[in-house]
Amino acid sequence: MNIAMLTDTYFPQVNGVSTSVFLFRKHLEKLGHRVYIVSPVGPKGDPYFFKVKGFRTMQAKDQKIALPNAKHILEFLEANQITHLHSHSPLSMGWTALWLQKRYGYVHFHTYHTLLVDYRHYMPRFFRPTKKLIQEFSKWFCSEVDCVIAPTLEMKNELASYGLKKPIQVIPTGIDTALFQTAEPIDLREKYRLPKESFIALFAGRIAKEKNIVFLLEVAERLIRKGYPFFLVLVGNGPYFEELSEIVRKKRLSENVIFAGEMKREELASYYRSADCFTFASTSETQGLVVLEAQAAGLPVIAVAQKGVKSSLSDGEGCFLTENPDVDFFVDKLLVLMKNQLLRQEMKYQGMNYVQKRWSIEVFAKQVSDLYGTYEKPETYTPKKMFEFSELWMWLTGKLRNIQDNIFK
């Protein structure tokens, strides 16, 4: 089966959606499918990647808003005999996939990865929709596609609360356990010239306000002021980097908080294998893949159990969970881990076994493959219109693509 995944984000950008697309592509190909990526972002030299134009915004400089040319995408789909589309955002690329579905009869699957109502702050104020409008749009979009996939039961329930009546398939993004269990550890103490007795906590993810990294700084500050050799390594990049760096400087934590930057998955796996624990305080995760990756690598996890993280982890199975961000809880659990190496070893194997049994990507890729097989592109098709705004959107993106200003390059 030839499948095209239409997404607004892909590697080398590192986030939950790009990771999900990458993993499903990799393991669907192992099942015999040919998977193409259509996106404004992608690796060079990939013969199955089709790049569309896009531009960056001031609110999220590390992301691109796609300006797809539907005609060129259609030519690409026809040239590669693609029958199934799988969109990963209801925005620009998802809209294009829906247009192709309605106009040309392509089978259209959609994974609703992101709780959009929690990300309104990335929109310019004068263009920022209300929560109700986002909910209504999400309900409309998901009701129009052929099949809706939610990565968690919580996301399925969220969509149902919007009034969506269409059946929703729950298929999480699994974890490539082999990558994280076999990665070569590196000596982080030597790399960053830290004392031998250092205790290293790791965070990995987009450096964004909603990740609640400031809370982790409060935890670090409490431990450091008490004289503990605590170090926090932050892996990732994002729109909050400069502001967060300034907060670290003002709190005088620069010696103990390390910005490791963005890195490839293989290097991140080595970091997981080399730290002492993983700390995560985000309250807006769809699934929280990084906490499962950390467990797969054998890293004890301390996290806030809300939304996706709550559905992904099981308290006591390689992790400590709290319902709300609680500095005292994080400090207490970190001290327990600092003082008890045997417990860290026990939690290491608990977490690895938990992920291996419940979250292996091979299982979920097979579920998606089976789901694809239940739909076929019709040989003949009568075009359907979405509504007039869709035609306006295609016209507008066409005009924007022709603007030669550097912002769109």
C-alpha positions in Angstrom: 0.0 0.0 0.0 1.3 3.5 -0.9 0.6 6.0 1.8 1.3 9.8 2.1 1.6 11.4 5.5 0.8 15.1 5.4 2.2 16.9 8.4 3.2 20.4 9.4 6.3 19.1 11.3 8.9 16.4 10.7 12.5 15.7 11.5 14.9 17.4 12.0 12.4 19.2 14.2 12.0 17.2 17.4 8.6 17.1 19.0 5.9 14.5 19.8 4.2 14.8 16.4 7.4 14.5 14.3 8.5 11.5 16.5 5.2 9.8 16.0 5.2 10.3 12.2 8.8 9.0 12.0 8.2 5.9 14.1 5.0 4.9 12.3 6.6 5.5 8.9 9.6 3.3 9.9 7.5 0.4 11.2 4.9 0.6 8.5 7.7 0.2 6.0 8.8 -2.9 7.8 5.3 -4.3 7.3 5.7 -3.8 3.5 4.1 -0.4 3.0 5.6 2.5 1.1 5.3 5.7 3.1 5.8 9.2 1.7 6.1 12.4 3.8 4.6 15.7 2.6 5.7 18.6 4.8 7.4 22.0 4.9 10.2 20.4 7.0 12.2 17.3 6.4 15.6 15.7 5.9 17.7 16.3 2.8 18.2 13.4 0.5 15.1 11.4 1.4 13.6 10.1 -1.8 10.2 9.6 -0.2 10.0 13.2 1.1 8.0 15.9 -0.8 8.7 19.4 0.5 6.1 22.2 0.4 6.7 25.9 1.0 6.2 27.4 4.5 7.1 30.4 6.7 8.0 30.9 10.3 6.1 33.1 12.7 7.3 35.3 15.5 5.3 33.3 18.0 6.9 30.0 17.2 10.2 30.6 15.4 11.1 26.9 15.5 8.0 25.9 13.6 6.8 26.5 10.0 3.3 27.2 8.7 2.9 25.3 5.5 1.8 27.0 2.3 1.0 23.9 0.2 0.3 23.8 -3.5 -2.5 21.3 -3.7 -2.0 20.9 -7.5 1.7 19.9 -7.1 0.9 17.6 -4.2 -1.8 15.9 -6.4 0.8 15.4 -9.2 3.1 13.8 -6.6 0.4 11.5 -5.3 -0.6 10.4 -8.8 3.0 9.8 -9.8 3.6 7.5 -6.8 0.2 5.8 -7.0 -0.8 6.8 -3.5 -4.3 5.9 -2.4 -4.3 6.7 1.4 -3.6 10.0 3.1 -2.8 10.3 6.7 -2.8 13.9 8.1 -1.3 14.8 11.5 -2.7 18.3 12.0 -6.1 19.7 11.2 -4.4 23.0 10.2 -2.6 23.7 6.9 -1.5 20.2 5.8 -4.6 18.6 7.3 -6.8 21.1 5.4 -5.0 20.2 2.2 -5.5 16.5 2.8 -9.2 17.1 3.4 -9.5 19.1 0.2 -7.8 16.2 -1.8 -10.1 13.7 -0.1 -13.2 15.7 -1.1 -12.1 16.6 -4.6 -10.4 13.4 -5.7 -11.6 10.6 -3.4 -8.4 9.8 -1.5 -9.0 7.8 1.7 -8.1 10.2 4.5 -7.0 9.2 8.0 -6.4 11.8 10.6 -4.5 11.6 14.0 -5.6 14.4 16.4 -2.3 14.7 18.2 -2.5 18.1 19.8 -4.9 19.6 22.2 -5.3 22.8 20.2 -7.2 24.7 22.9 -4.0 24.7 25.0 -1.9 26.3 22.3 -3.9 29.4 21.5 -1.1 31.6 22.8 1.0 30.9 19.7 -1.6 32.7 17.6 -1.3 36.5 17.2 -3.7 38.3 19.6 -5.7 39.9 16.8 -6.2 36.5 15.2 -6.5 34.3 18.3 -9.7 32.2 18.2 -11.8 31.4 21.3 -11.7 28.0 22.8 -15.2 27.4 21.7 -14.3 28.2 18.1 -11.3 25.8 18.2 -13.6 23.1 19.6 -16.2 23.6 16.9 -13.5 23.6 14.2 -12.0 20.4 15.5 -15.4 18.7 15.6 -16.2 19.8 12.1 -12.8 18.7 10.7 -12.8 15.3 12.4 -16.4 14.6 11.3 -15.3 15.2 7.6 -12.4 12.8 7.4 -12.8 9.0 6.7 -11.2 7.8 10.0 -10.2 9.6 13.2 -7.3 8.3 15.4 -6.7 9.5 18.9 -3.3 8.7 20.6 -4.9 8.3 24.0 -8.3 7.6 25.6 -8.2 11.1 27.1 -7.9 12.7 23.7 -10.8 10.5 22.4 -12.9 11.7 25.4 -11.9 15.3 24.7 -13.1 15.1 21.1 -16.3 13.4 22.2 -16.9 16.3 24.6 -16.8 18.7 21.6 -19.9 16.8 20.2 -18.0 14.6 17.7 -20.2 11.6 16.9 -17.9 9.8 14.5 -16.2 6.6 16.0 -12.7 7.3 17.2 -9.9 4.7 17.1 -7.4 4.9 20.0 -4.0 4.0 18.8 -1.0 5.4 20.8 2.4 6.1 19.4 4.6 3.3 20.6 8.2 3.3 21.6 11.1 2.0 19.6 12.4 0.1 22.7 15.5 -1.4 20.9 16.9 2.1 20.2 16.7 3.2 23.9 17.8 -0.1 25.4 20.9 -0.5 23.3 22.2 3.1 23.0 25.8 3.6 24.2 25.9 5.7 27.5 28.2 8.7 27.6 29.9 10.2 30.6 27.8 13.4 31.2 30.0 14.3 34.2 33.1 14.3 32.1 31.4 16.0 29.1 30.1 18.9 31.2 32.9 18.9 33.8 30.7 18.1 36.7 31.8 16.7 40.1 31.9 12.9 40.3 29.2 12.9 43.1 26.8 14.9 40.9 23.2 13.8 40.6 22.0 14.5 37.1 18.3 15.0 36.3 17.3 15.1 32.6 14.5 16.9 30.8 13.9 16.4 27.0 11.4 18.2 24.9 10.5 21.5 23.2 11.7 24.5 25.2 8.3 26.1 25.4 6.3 27.8 28.1 3.6 25.0 28.3 6.3 22.5 29.2 6.5 24.1 32.7 10.3 24.0 32.8 10.3 27.0 35.2 8.8 24.6 37.8 11.8 22.3 37.3 14.1 25.3 38.0 12.3 25.9 41.3 12.9 22.3 42.2 16.6 22.6 41.2 17.0 25.9 43.1 15.6 24.3 46.3 18.1 21.4 46.1 21.0 23.5 45.2 20.4 26.0 48.0 20.4 23.1 50.4 23.9 22.1 49.2 23.1 19.1 47.2 25.2 18.4 44.0 22.2 18.6 41.8 22.4 19.3 38.0 19.5 19.7 35.5 20.3 19.0 31.9 17.7 20.4 29.4 17.7 18.8 26.0 15.8 20.6 23.2 15.1 24.0 21.7 12.1 26.2 21.2 10.5 29.6 21.4 11.0 30.0 25.2 14.8 29.4 25.1 15.9 33.0 25.5 13.4 33.8 28.2 14.2 30.6 30.1 18.0 31.3 29.8 17.4 34.7 31.4 15.5 33.2 34.3 18.3 30.7 34.9 20.8 33.6 34.9 18.7 35.7 37.3 18.3 32.8 39.7 22.0 32.2 39.5 21.6 28.7 38.4 23.9 28.8 35.3 26.4 26.4 36.8 23.8 23.8 37.6 21.4 24.1 34.7 22.8 22.9 31.4 21.2 23.7 28.0 22.3 20.7 25.9 20.4 21.9 22.8 18.6 20.0 20.1 20.0 16.6 19.2 19.3 13.5 17.0 17.3 10.6 18.5 20.4 8.4 18.8 22.3 11.0 20.9 19.2 11.6 23.0 19.0 7.9 23.7 22.6 8.0 25.0 21.6 10.9 27.3 18.7 8.9 28.6 21.1 6.0 29.3 23.5 8.3 31.1 21.5 10.5 33.5 20.3 9.5 37.0 16.6 10.3 36.6 14.1 12.1 34.3 11.9 15.0 35.4 8.9 16.2 33.6 6.2 18.8 34.7 4.2 19.5 31.6 0.5 19.5 32.1 -0.5 19.7 28.4 0.9 16.5 26.9 -1.2 14.5 24.4 0.8 11.4 25.2 4.1 12.4 26.7 6.4 10.2 24.6 9.6 11.4 26.3 8.6 9.9 29.7 8.1 6.5 28.0 11.4 6.9 26.1 13.2 7.6 29.4 11.7 4.5 31.0 12.6 2.4 27.9 16.2 3.5 28.5 16.0 2.5 32.2 15.7 6.0 33.7 13.5 6.5 36.8 10.9 9.1 36.1 9.4 11.8 38.3 6.4 13.5 36.5 3.1 15.4 36.8 0.4 12.9 36.0 -2.0 15.0 33.9 -3.5 14.3 30.4 -1.3 12.2 28.2 1.3 11.5 30.9 -1.4 10.2 33.2 -2.6 7.7 30.6 1.0 6.7 29.6 2.6 6.0 33.0 1.6 3.8 36.0 2.6 5.1 39.4 5.1 2.8 41.0 6.2 1.1 37.8 9.5 2.8 37.4 8.1 6.2 38.2 6.9 8.6 40.9 3.8 10.6 39.9 1.9 13.6 41.4 -1.4 14.9 40.2 -0.3 18.5 40.3 3.1 20.4 40.0 4.3 20.1 43.6 7.9 21.3 44.4 8.0 19.5 47.7 7.0 16.2 46.1 9.7 16.5 43.4 12.3 17.5 45.9 11.4 14.6 48.2 11.5 12.0 45.5 14.7 13.3 44.1 16.3 13.1 47.5 15.1 9.5 47.8 16.7 8.6 44.5 19.9 10.5 45.3 20.3 8.5 48.5 19.2 5.1 47.3 21.1 3.6 44.3 19.5 0.2 44.8 16.0 1.8 44.4 17.2 3.5 41.2 18.3 0.1 39.8 14.9 -1.5 40.8 13.0 1.4 39.1 15.2 1.0 36.0 14.1 -2.5 35.3 10.5 -1.8 36.4 10.3 1.0 33.8 12.0 -1.0 31.0 9.7 -4.0 31.5 6.6 -1.7 31.7 7.3 -0.1 28.3 8.4 -3.3 26.6 5.1 -5.0 27.6 2.7 -2.2 27.0 4.2 0.4 24.6 6.1 -1.4 21.9 5.8 0.5 18.5 5.5 -2.8 16.6 2.1 -3.5 18.1 0.6 -0.1 17.3 2.1 0.0 13.8 0.3 -3.3 13.0 -3.0 -1.8 14.3 -2.6 1.2 12.0 -1.7 -1.1 9.1 -4.8 -3.2 9.7 -6.9 0.0 9.9 -5.6 1.2 6.5 -6.6 -2.1 5.0 -10.3 -1.6 5.9 -10.6 1.4 3.5 -10.1 1.5 -0.3 -9.9 4.4 -2.7 -12.8 4.1 -5.1 -12.0 3.6 -8.8 -14.6 6.3 -9.8 -15.4 9.3 -7.6 -17.8 12.3 -7.8 -16.0 15.4 -6.5 -17.5 17.0 -3.4 -17.1 20.5 -2.2 -16.1 21.3 1.4 -17.4 24.9 1.5 -16.4 28.1 -0.2 -13.7 29.0 2.3 -11.7 26.0 1.2 -11.4 27.5 -2.3 -10.4 30.8 -0.7 -7.7 29.0 1.3 -6.2 27.4 -1.7 -6.2 30.7 -3.6 -4.7 32.5 -0.6 -1.9 30.0 -0.1 -1.1 30.2 -3.8 -0.8 34.0 -3.6 1.4 33.8 -0.5 3.7 31.3 -2.2 4.4 33.8 -4.9 5.5 36.5 -2.5 9.3 36.8 -2.7 9.8 38.4 0.7 12.5 36.7 2.8 10.0 35.7 5.5 8.6 33.1 3.2 11.9 31.6 2.2 
